[in-house]
Amino acid sequence: MSDKPLPSFDATEEHAIRVEKVKKLSDLGIQAWPEFTPVSHTCSQLKKVENVVQGEETTTSYSIAGRIMSRREHGKTMFMVIRDRSDSIQVYVKKDVLGEDSFTHISHLIDLGDILWVEGPLFITKTGELTLAVKSWKLLSKCLHPLPEKFHGLTDVEQRYRQRYLDMISNHDTQKKFIARSKALSAIRSFLQDKDFLEVETPMLHPIAGGAAARPFSTHHNAYDMELFLRIAPELYLKRLVIGGFERVFEINRNFRNEGVSTRHNPEFTMLEFYMAHGDYRDGMKIAEELIAHAVKTAHETTVVEFGNHVINFTAPFARMTVEQAIEQIGGIDAKMLLPGKIDAVIAEHKVHVANKNASHGEKLFALFEELVESKIVQPTFIIGYPIEISPLAKRDPKNPELATRFELFVAGMELANGFTELNDPFDQADRFKQQLGAKAGGDHEAHNYDADYIHALEYGLAPTVGVGIGMDRLMMMVTNTTSIKDIILFPTMKNREHAG
């Protein structure tokens, strides 16, 4: 062991004491971080062992390894609780069994938080608790810092995000949330694969930021001497795959958007996007509601869940209404006031920001929807009838070319999904991209760029296709009743320590 002090963000007296114990262990020939030792069982497996009798030790010995979460000494005996990935179990240490030296070492040099291997038979205490009687032990990894206080866990919110490992050690509910997230994501994959969707991976680095209306992160590739962008959406690459013959594809992966941070936004987030040839936006809504209901039921065994102050019913089918119906019924605006000659007065009255200074009537309608309606939608609701101007990748409604064959799903005031019948006319798509360039010149920094390579791909023929994107982090917030997105992302984006205010 080096004599140099270890660098530490929270070097305390306790840290120094534990470092000194490492030296003492080394002097005794005990390694603080040795090679692994095999175990026979997990804690949960031990709890399933049958025919364990109160007061009598089993004839079979078992070995486990885990972190010491609590301990209490009674002279020549000691009880500890050890936790592994599956569960926790009590272990019993007795001086007469281990011998004086071994008992002294475990008593004086082993701390809460240390990872320990123990071996011995099982028995049931007088209070009825299954316990492992330690016959031998081995330190596997020394913990150099005290754990957070047992009953309150890690209470500093920022520290929970910066030191998620510590949050997970001390807050069992945190572990449960991420286990639920993992199970829900697995259920989503299985759901789509059962419907003959193929999981794929597409580039994270894009030469042109496209597939969504958002500001990208940019970087520079030295070898090619070119600017690249972290992807804001995988859409245009996934549709290239549909053109290539993969008629049903999906991807669950990261997107990156250089935007604000809030309880609902993180610059790096997880999206599901799936694309299905020979379907339209109505098929997309059906699959989306079935998929979401399946994910929620997998985590909860019911489709009715609590989220914040709401009880959300994810039972399919979900409600549907148009943008204009929503502005009227939820936003409380008389339909007559949404006509071209009167809508500007409504926008001024409600002080609604419109990004494009040359905004069309459709763009103004959408701005009103975002300001007056979106946050008020609680139960899962599909909004349809979107203006074509704000849907540059969607096919026009054959019954009304001013509208897109598109939907967005809102739950508890949040957009959860977006989908539409994909625009597969290369001439129309080229015109839409040009219109987006005009919007960008008019001040809309989130407008799309012109992607000539994608237009060229469309010229080879994209079958009638529906595409859907679902925000996985927001869905997992609802699955786990978590009102801040940072609590459902293992390592959320944080300011540097020196900049944290």
C-alpha positions as CSV (number, residue, x, y, z in Angstrom):
1,M,0.0,0.0,0.0
2,S,1.3,3.5,-0.9
3,D,2.1,5.9,1.8
4,K,0.6,8.7,-0.3
5,P,-2.8,9.9,0.9
6,L,-5.7,9.0,-1.3
7,P,-7.5,11.9,-3.1
8,S,-11.0,12.2,-1.8
9,F,-14.0,14.6,-2.1
10,D,-15.0,14.0,1.5
11,A,-11.7,13.2,3.3
12,T,-12.8,13.0,7.0
13,E,-11.5,11.7,10.2
14,E,-13.4,8.5,9.6
15,H,-11.8,8.1,6.2
16,A,-8.3,8.5,7.8
17,I,-9.3,5.8,10.4
18,R,-10.4,3.4,7.8
19,V,-7.2,4.0,5.7
20,E,-5.2,3.2,8.9
21,K,-7.2,-0.1,9.2
22,V,-6.0,-1.0,5.7
23,K,-2.4,-0.7,6.9
24,K,-3.2,-2.8,10.0
25,L,-4.9,-5.5,7.8
26,S,-1.8,-5.5,5.5
27,D,0.5,-6.0,8.5
28,L,-1.6,-9.0,9.5
29,G,-1.4,-10.5,6.0
30,I,-5.0,-9.7,5.2
31,Q,-5.6,-8.1,1.8
32,A,-8.1,-5.3,1.7
33,W,-8.9,-5.9,-2.0
34,P,-8.1,-9.6,-2.8
35,E,-9.1,-11.8,-5.7
36,F,-12.7,-12.9,-5.7
37,T,-13.9,-15.9,-3.7
38,P,-16.7,-18.1,-5.1
39,V,-20.1,-18.2,-3.4
40,S,-22.6,-21.0,-3.3
41,H,-25.8,-19.0,-3.0
42,T,-27.3,-15.5,-3.0
43,C,-29.2,-14.1,0.0
44,S,-32.5,-14.7,-1.6
45,Q,-31.6,-18.3,-2.4
46,L,-30.7,-18.9,1.2
47,K,-34.1,-17.8,2.2
48,K,-35.6,-20.5,0.1
49,V,-33.6,-23.3,1.9
50,E,-36.1,-25.7,3.4
51,N,-36.0,-27.7,6.7
52,V,-34.1,-25.1,8.7
53,V,-35.0,-25.7,12.4
54,Q,-35.0,-23.1,15.1
55,G,-31.9,-23.3,17.3
56,E,-30.3,-26.1,15.2
57,E,-27.7,-25.6,12.6
58,T,-28.0,-27.2,9.2
59,T,-25.6,-30.0,8.3
60,T,-24.8,-28.1,5.1
61,S,-22.7,-25.0,5.0
62,Y,-23.4,-22.1,2.6
63,S,-21.4,-19.2,1.4
64,I,-22.5,-15.7,0.4
65,A,-20.8,-12.4,-0.3
66,G,-22.2,-8.9,0.1
67,R,-22.0,-5.5,1.8
68,I,-22.3,-5.1,5.5
69,M,-25.3,-2.9,6.1
70,S,-25.7,-3.1,9.8
71,R,-24.0,-4.7,12.9
72,R,-24.5,-5.0,16.6
73,E,-22.0,-6.5,19.0
74,H,-22.8,-8.2,22.3
75,G,-19.4,-8.9,23.9
76,K,-18.3,-12.2,22.4
77,T,-20.9,-12.3,19.7
78,M,-22.0,-10.1,16.8
79,F,-24.9,-9.9,14.4
80,M,-24.5,-8.4,11.0
81,V,-26.8,-7.9,8.0
82,I,-25.2,-8.6,4.7
83,R,-26.8,-7.5,1.4
84,D,-26.1,-8.7,-2.1
85,R,-27.9,-8.0,-5.4
86,S,-30.8,-10.2,-4.5
87,D,-31.7,-9.5,-0.9
88,S,-30.2,-9.3,2.6
89,I,-29.7,-11.8,5.4
90,Q,-28.5,-11.8,9.0
91,V,-25.2,-13.5,9.9
92,Y,-24.0,-14.5,13.4
93,V,-20.4,-14.2,14.5
94,K,-19.2,-15.9,17.7
95,K,-15.8,-15.6,19.3
96,D,-15.8,-19.2,20.5
97,V,-16.3,-20.4,16.9
98,L,-13.9,-18.1,15.1
99,G,-11.2,-18.0,17.7
100,E,-9.9,-14.9,19.5
101,D,-7.7,-13.5,16.8
102,S,-10.2,-13.9,13.9
103,F,-13.0,-12.5,16.1
104,T,-10.9,-9.5,17.1
105,H,-10.0,-8.7,13.5
106,I,-13.6,-8.8,12.3
107,S,-14.7,-6.8,15.3
108,H,-12.0,-4.0,15.1
109,L,-10.9,-3.9,11.5
110,I,-14.1,-4.6,9.6
111,D,-16.6,-1.7,9.1
112,L,-20.1,-1.0,7.8
113,G,-19.9,-0.8,4.1
114,D,-17.2,-3.4,3.7
115,I,-17.9,-6.3,1.3
116,L,-17.5,-9.6,3.1
117,W,-17.5,-13.3,2.2
118,V,-18.9,-15.6,4.9
119,E,-19.4,-19.3,5.1
120,G,-21.4,-21.5,7.6
121,P,-24.6,-23.3,8.3
122,L,-28.1,-21.8,8.7
123,F,-30.3,-21.7,11.7
124,I,-33.3,-19.8,13.0
125,T,-32.9,-17.5,16.0
126,K,-35.3,-17.3,19.0
127,T,-37.0,-14.4,17.3
128,G,-37.6,-16.5,14.2
129,E,-35.0,-14.9,11.9
130,L,-33.1,-17.0,9.4
131,T,-29.4,-16.6,10.1
132,L,-26.1,-17.8,8.8
133,A,-23.7,-18.9,11.6
134,V,-20.2,-17.7,10.4
135,K,-17.5,-20.4,10.5
136,S,-15.1,-18.5,8.3
137,W,-14.9,-15.1,6.7
138,K,-12.9,-13.1,4.2
139,L,-12.7,-9.4,3.4
140,L,-13.4,-8.9,-0.3
141,S,-13.3,-5.1,-0.5
142,K,-12.7,-2.4,2.1
143,C,-15.0,0.6,2.2
144,L,-13.1,3.8,3.1
145,H,-16.1,6.0,3.9
146,P,-19.0,5.7,6.3
147,L,-22.4,4.8,4.7
148,P,-25.3,7.3,5.0
149,E,-27.3,7.0,8.1
150,K,-29.3,3.8,8.1
151,F,-32.9,5.1,8.5
152,H,-32.7,8.2,6.3
153,G,-30.3,7.1,3.5
154,L,-28.7,9.7,1.3
155,T,-30.9,12.8,1.7
156,D,-28.8,15.4,-0.2
157,V,-30.5,15.5,-3.6
158,E,-27.5,16.7,-5.6
159,Q,-25.3,14.1,-3.9
160,R,-27.8,11.4,-4.8
161,Y,-27.3,12.2,-8.5
162,R,-23.5,12.8,-8.4
163,Q,-22.9,9.6,-6.3
164,R,-25.6,7.4,-7.6
165,Y,-23.7,4.3,-6.4
166,L,-24.0,5.6,-2.8
167,D,-27.7,6.4,-3.4
168,M,-28.2,2.8,-4.5
169,I,-26.3,1.4,-1.5
170,S,-28.3,3.3,1.0
171,N,-31.7,3.8,-0.6
172,H,-33.3,0.5,-1.5
173,D,-36.2,2.3,-3.2
174,T,-33.7,3.7,-5.7
175,Q,-32.6,0.2,-6.7
176,K,-36.2,-0.9,-7.0
177,K,-36.9,2.0,-9.5
178,F,-34.1,1.0,-11.8
179,I,-35.0,-2.7,-11.5
180,A,-38.6,-1.8,-12.6
181,R,-37.2,0.3,-15.4
182,S,-35.1,-2.6,-16.7
183,K,-38.0,-5.0,-16.6
184,A,-40.3,-2.5,-18.4
185,L,-37.7,-2.0,-21.1
186,S,-37.3,-5.8,-21.5
187,A,-41.1,-6.1,-21.8
188,I,-41.1,-3.4,-24.5
189,R,-38.4,-5.3,-26.5
190,S,-40.3,-8.6,-26.2
191,F,-43.6,-6.9,-27.2
192,L,-42.1,-5.5,-30.4
193,Q,-40.1,-8.6,-31.3
194,D,-43.3,-10.7,-30.9
195,K,-44.8,-8.4,-33.6
196,D,-41.9,-9.2,-35.9
197,F,-39.9,-6.0,-35.3
198,L,-36.2,-6.2,-35.7
199,E,-34.0,-4.3,-33.2
200,V,-31.2,-2.3,-34.8
201,E,-28.6,0.2,-34.0
202,T,-28.0,3.4,-36.0
203,P,-25.3,6.1,-35.8
204,M,-25.0,8.5,-32.9
205,L,-22.8,10.9,-34.9
206,H,-24.7,12.6,-37.7
207,P,-23.3,14.8,-40.5
208,I,-26.6,16.7,-40.5
209,A,-28.8,17.1,-37.4
210,G,-32.3,15.8,-38.4
211,G,-35.3,13.7,-37.5
212,A,-36.7,16.2,-34.9
213,A,-37.0,19.9,-34.2
214,A,-34.3,20.5,-31.6
215,R,-30.9,22.1,-31.1
216,P,-28.0,19.6,-31.4
217,F,-24.7,19.2,-29.7
218,S,-21.8,19.6,-32.2
219,T,-18.4,18.1,-32.2
220,H,-15.4,17.9,-34.6
221,H,-14.0,14.8,-36.1
222,N,-10.2,15.3,-36.5
223,A,-9.4,12.6,-39.0
224,Y,-12.1,13.8,-41.5
225,D,-11.8,17.4,-40.4
226,M,-15.6,17.7,-40.4
227,E,-18.3,18.9,-38.0
228,L,-20.6,16.2,-36.7
229,F,-23.6,16.3,-34.4
230,L,-24.8,14.1,-31.6
231,R,-28.1,12.7,-32.9
232,I,-31.3,14.4,-31.9
233,A,-33.3,11.5,-33.3
234,P,-32.6,8.2,-35.2
235,E,-35.6,8.7,-37.5
236,L,-34.0,9.4,-40.9
237,Y,-31.6,6.4,-40.6
238,L,-34.4,4.0,-39.5
239,K,-36.4,5.0,-42.5
240,R,-33.4,4.3,-44.7
241,L,-33.5,0.8,-43.3
242,V,-37.2,0.4,-44.2
243,I,-36.3,1.5,-47.7
244,G,-33.6,-1.2,-47.7
245,G,-36.2,-3.9,-46.9
246,F,-36.3,-4.1,-43.1
247,E,-40.0,-3.4,-43.0
248,R,-40.4,-3.5,-39.2
249,V,-37.5,-2.0,-37.2
250,F,-37.0,-0.4,-33.8
251,E,-34.3,1.1,-31.7
252,I,-34.0,1.9,-28.0
253,N,-31.1,4.2,-27.5
254,R,-29.8,7.7,-26.6
255,N,-30.7,11.0,-28.1
256,F,-29.0,14.3,-27.3
257,R,-30.6,17.7,-27.4
258,N,-28.8,20.9,-26.4
259,E,-31.8,22.4,-24.5
260,G,-32.9,23.3,-21.0
261,V,-32.8,21.0,-18.0
262,S,-35.9,20.5,-15.9
263,T,-37.8,17.8,-14.0
264,R,-38.9,16.6,-17.4
265,H,-35.8,17.2,-19.6
266,N,-32.3,15.9,-19.6
267,P,-29.8,16.7,-22.4
268,E,-29.2,13.0,-22.8
269,F,-32.3,10.8,-22.8
270,T,-33.5,7.4,-24.0
271,M,-36.0,7.0,-26.9
272,L,-37.8,4.2,-28.5
273,E,-38.5,4.6,-32.2
274,F,-40.2,2.0,-34.3
275,Y,-41.2,2.0,-38.0
276,M,-43.6,-0.3,-39.7
277,A,-44.1,-0.5,-43.4
278,H,-47.7,-0.9,-44.8
279,G,-49.4,0.9,-41.9
280,D,-50.5,4.5,-41.1
281,Y,-50.7,6.7,-38.0
282,R,-53.8,5.0,-36.8
283,D,-51.9,1.7,-36.7
284,G,-49.1,3.6,-34.8
285,M,-51.6,4.7,-32.2
286,K,-52.9,1.2,-31.7
287,I,-49.4,-0.3,-31.3
288,A,-48.3,2.6,-29.0
289,E,-51.2,2.3,-26.6
290,E,-50.9,-1.5,-26.4
291,L,-47.1,-1.3,-25.9
292,I,-47.4,1.3,-23.1
293,A,-50.2,-0.5,-21.4
294,H,-48.1,-3.7,-21.5
295,A,-45.0,-2.0,-20.1
296,V,-47.1,-0.5,-17.2
297,K,-48.8,-3.8,-16.4
298,T,-45.5,-5.6,-16.4
299,A,-44.2,-3.3,-13.7
300,H,-47.4,-3.0,-11.7
301,E,-49.7,-6.0,-12.6
302,T,-52.3,-3.3,-13.4
303,T,-52.7,-0.5,-15.9
304,V,-54.0,2.0,-13.3
305,V,-51.1,3.7,-11.5
306,E,-50.3,6.6,-9.2
307,F,-48.2,9.4,-10.6
308,G,-47.6,12.4,-8.4
309,N,-51.1,13.7,-7.4
310,H,-52.8,11.8,-10.2
311,V,-54.2,8.3,-10.8
312,I,-53.4,7.5,-14.4
313,N,-55.4,4.8,-16.3
314,F,-53.3,3.3,-19.0
315,T,-56.0,0.9,-20.1
316,A,-56.2,0.9,-23.9
317,P,-57.8,2.5,-26.0
318,F,-56.7,6.0,-25.1
319,A,-58.8,9.1,-25.7
320,R,-58.4,11.0,-29.0
321,M,-59.1,14.6,-30.0
322,T,-57.8,17.1,-32.6
323,V,-55.6,20.1,-31.8
324,E,-58.5,22.5,-32.3
325,Q,-60.9,20.4,-30.2
326,A,-58.3,20.4,-27.4
327,I,-57.8,24.2,-27.6
328,E,-61.6,24.6,-27.3
329,Q,-62.5,21.9,-24.8
330,I,-59.4,22.0,-22.5
331,G,-57.9,25.5,-23.3
332,G,-61.3,27.1,-23.0
333,I,-61.1,29.1,-26.2
334,D,-64.2,29.6,-28.4
335,A,-63.7,27.9,-31.7
336,K,-64.7,31.2,-33.5
337,M,-61.7,32.9,-32.0
338,L,-59.4,30.4,-33.7
339,L,-60.2,31.6,-37.2
340,P,-57.4,33.3,-39.1
341,G,-58.8,36.8,-38.6
342,K,-59.1,36.5,-34.8
343,I,-56.4,34.1,-33.6
344,D,-53.8,36.9,-33.3
345,A,-55.9,38.6,-30.7
346,V,-56.0,35.4,-28.6
347,I,-52.3,35.0,-28.9
348,A,-51.7,38.5,-27.7
349,E,-54.2,38.2,-24.9
350,H,-52.5,35.1,-23.5
351,K,-49.0,36.3,-24.3
352,V,-48.2,33.2,-26.3
353,H,-44.7,33.1,-27.8
354,V,-44.5,32.2,-31.5
355,A,-41.0,31.2,-32.6
356,N,-41.4,32.0,-36.3
357,K,-42.1,35.7,-36.9
358,N,-43.7,34.8,-40.2
359,A,-45.9,32.1,-38.6
360,S,-48.7,30.5,-40.5
361,H,-52.2,30.0,-39.1
362,G,-51.3,26.4,-38.3
363,E,-48.2,27.4,-36.4
364,K,-50.2,29.8,-34.3
365,L,-52.7,27.1,-33.5
366,F,-49.9,24.9,-32.3
367,A,-48.4,27.6,-30.2
368,L,-51.8,28.1,-28.5
369,F,-52.1,24.4,-27.9
370,E,-48.6,24.2,-26.3
371,E,-49.4,27.2,-24.0
372,L,-53.0,26.6,-23.0
373,V,-53.6,22.8,-23.3
374,E,-50.6,20.6,-23.1
375,S,-50.0,20.9,-19.3
376,K,-53.7,20.3,-18.5
377,I,-53.9,16.9,-20.2
378,V,-53.9,14.2,-17.4
379,Q,-55.2,10.9,-18.7
380,P,-53.5,9.4,-21.8
381,T,-54.8,11.3,-24.8
382,F,-53.9,11.2,-28.4
383,I,-53.9,14.6,-30.1
384,I,-54.4,14.5,-33.9
385,G,-55.1,17.0,-36.6
386,Y,-51.7,18.7,-36.5
387,P,-50.9,21.5,-38.9
388,I,-48.7,20.3,-41.8
389,E,-46.3,23.3,-41.2
390,I,-45.0,21.8,-37.9
391,S,-44.8,18.2,-39.2
392,P,-42.1,18.4,-41.9
393,L,-41.6,14.6,-42.1
394,A,-45.3,13.6,-42.0
395,K,-47.6,12.7,-44.9
396,R,-50.5,15.0,-45.6
397,D,-54.0,14.1,-44.7
398,P,-55.7,13.0,-48.0
399,K,-58.9,14.6,-46.8
400,N,-57.3,17.9,-45.7
401,P,-53.9,18.7,-47.1
402,E,-53.4,21.4,-44.5
403,L,-53.2,18.7,-41.8
404,A,-50.7,16.0,-41.1
405,T,-51.5,12.3,-40.5
406,R,-49.9,12.6,-37.1
407,F,-50.5,12.1,-33.5
408,E,-48.9,13.0,-30.2
409,L,-49.7,11.3,-26.9
410,F,-49.9,13.4,-23.7
411,V,-50.1,12.1,-20.2
412,A,-50.0,14.1,-16.9
413,G,-49.1,17.2,-18.8
414,M,-46.1,15.7,-20.7
415,E,-45.7,14.6,-24.3
416,L,-45.0,10.9,-24.1
417,A,-45.1,9.8,-27.8
418,N,-45.1,11.2,-31.3
419,G,-46.0,9.4,-34.5
420,F,-47.1,9.8,-38.0
421,T,-47.6,8.3,-41.4
422,E,-44.2,8.9,-43.0
423,L,-43.8,11.3,-45.9
424,N,-42.6,9.1,-48.7
425,D,-42.9,11.6,-51.6
426,P,-39.4,12.8,-52.3
427,F,-40.6,15.9,-54.1
428,D,-42.9,16.9,-51.2
429,Q,-40.2,16.1,-48.7
430,A,-37.7,18.3,-50.5
431,D,-40.2,21.2,-50.5
432,R,-40.8,20.7,-46.8
433,F,-37.1,20.8,-46.0
434,K,-36.8,24.0,-48.0
435,Q,-39.7,25.5,-46.0
436,Q,-37.9,24.5,-42.8
437,L,-34.8,26.4,-44.0
438,G,-37.0,29.4,-44.3
439,A,-38.3,29.0,-40.8
440,K,-34.7,28.7,-39.6
441,A,-33.9,31.9,-41.3
442,G,-36.9,33.5,-39.6
443,G,-35.5,32.7,-36.2
444,D,-36.6,29.2,-35.5
445,H,-33.4,27.6,-34.3
446,E,-35.0,24.1,-34.0
447,A,-36.2,23.9,-37.6
448,H,-34.9,21.0,-39.7
449,N,-31.9,21.1,-42.0
450,Y,-32.0,20.1,-45.7
451,D,-30.8,16.4,-45.9
452,A,-30.1,15.8,-49.6
453,D,-28.8,12.2,-48.9
454,Y,-32.2,11.3,-47.3
455,I,-34.1,12.8,-50.2
456,H,-31.9,10.6,-52.5
457,A,-32.8,7.5,-50.4
458,L,-36.5,8.4,-50.7
459,E,-36.1,8.3,-54.5
460,Y,-35.6,4.6,-54.3
461,G,-39.0,4.2,-52.8
462,L,-40.3,4.1,-49.2
463,A,-43.3,1.9,-48.7
464,P,-46.3,3.4,-46.9
465,T,-44.9,3.5,-43.4
466,V,-45.8,4.6,-39.9
467,G,-43.2,5.7,-37.4
468,V,-43.5,6.3,-33.7
469,G,-41.2,7.7,-31.0
470,I,-41.8,7.2,-27.3
471,G,-39.8,8.9,-24.5
472,M,-38.6,6.0,-22.4
473,D,-37.4,8.2,-19.4
474,R,-40.8,9.9,-19.2
475,L,-42.6,6.5,-19.5
476,M,-40.4,5.1,-16.7
477,M,-41.2,8.1,-14.5
478,M,-44.8,7.1,-14.7
479,V,-44.1,3.4,-14.3
480,T,-42.2,4.1,-11.0
481,N,-44.2,7.1,-9.8
482,T,-41.2,9.4,-10.1
483,T,-41.9,13.1,-10.7
484,S,-38.3,14.1,-11.6
485,I,-36.6,12.7,-14.7
486,K,-33.2,12.8,-12.8
487,D,-34.5,10.1,-10.4
488,I,-35.1,7.6,-13.2
489,I,-31.8,8.2,-15.1
490,L,-28.9,6.4,-13.4
491,F,-26.4,9.2,-14.1
492,P,-28.3,12.5,-15.1
493,T,-26.3,15.4,-16.6
494,M,-25.0,17.7,-13.8
495,K,-23.0,20.9,-13.6
496,N,-19.3,20.5,-12.8
497,R,-18.8,20.7,-9.1
498,E,-17.0,24.1,-9.3
499,H,-19.9,25.5,-11.2
500,A,-22.7,24.0,-9.1
501,G,-24.4,26.8,-7.3
